[in-house]
Amino acid sequence: MLNVPTLWTVFVVNFLALGLIWAYVTRSYPKFAAARFWMASAFVGATGAMTALVRLFVDSPLPLLLGAAGVIAASCLAAMGIQRFYDRPVPWRVMTATGALSLAGIVFFMVGFEHMQLRMLSYTLGQAVPLVLALRLLLSPPEGRVSPGARLSGIVILTIVAILVVRTAGNLLGHDFSARGGGQAHAVMVLGLLFLSMTLNFGFLLMAMDRLRNEVADLALLDDLTGVANRRHLLQRLSEECARSGRSGEPFSLLVIDLDGFKTINDTHGHAAGDACLRHFTLMAQTRLRPGDMLARTGGDEFCVVLPSSSLREAAAIARRVLEACRQDAATCTAKDIPIAISIGVAEWDRGIGQIPDRLIAHADHALYAAKKRGKNDFAVYDPAPPLSPQPEGPVEAPRKFAHGLC
């Protein structure tokens, strides 16, 4: 035989444990705001359950009322955590109004007009409405991909709501499924809700793990200093673009950018000034790129820009815009500012490159070498056509190898 007070005691112990787990997550990952709401939900739910247990020793409706308030608040906090997880504003007013109306109904049908069925209906609405409002984000998130943890949490919420609806319908049809009525049916429902509440928190933990794993994966593809893509991310993107162009025949282009005289900046002004120049150039370049273009730092003072669905003419126009931005910025430098000059090589994908990104990089790198030979602070376009005039005999200077980073 199931004993309801024992089940509520288990509820308290388990939710205190879950609260401690969320407290550890909050301490370890302070920027993960959803964990604070889920921690508060676990502790408030445990406190509400402990308060409700006092009803066994005190003949007063107050413990039941305070316990109901704790459980309703726990549901609201859990739903607000879901909103915060998906970077949505927390609906404080909606949650406060829902909880206040639910508690007002419980008080009215407990003190003003005794009616157990309507009191349980008010209690059920206070638990179910906040979770239902957050359900859409779990099953249809803004980014489009439903994580396993979100799917589990959504299924659990639907099951919890179904049990609450069955309990409310049973009460309205004359069956007493309340704590006061007791009985094994009520105990089974409490056991089911206890299990589902724990499972819901495990779903939240899976969501947190998936989010943290994705953040780590993103960090592995970003440059620490400038925040743009790194060499690994660039190679992945180039492989994808080469494969896409190979299927469709639509070309794309690549810019290879090198900061002129960067070693002199480091030697004269220090590495901190050099880092500041790299960050400043990154910001300038991004203002001249289009949505969908990818800027990557490939090592030292070397950058690449992937220009999807762009012809050589379009890529040259973008290179000119980036170059002019640097020239204008250098012209406005004061005595304390460090002017930035760049050289750019431009190349376009063709069938001969196929799905080998290194060939495209080598073409852009060859154009960069030509721009530097012309005096730097300029850009050049890779021309695959053979020269019309015969070449002089003797060794021919080879294009620069793709050795330093990528460029």
Helices and strands as residue ranges (DSSP letters): H 4-28, H 33-53, G 54-56, H 62-85, H 92-107, I 108-112, H 116-139, H 148-172, H 184-219, H 231-248, E 253-259, H 262-269, H 271-288, E 294-299, E 302-307, H 312-331, E 342-348, H 357-373, E 379-381
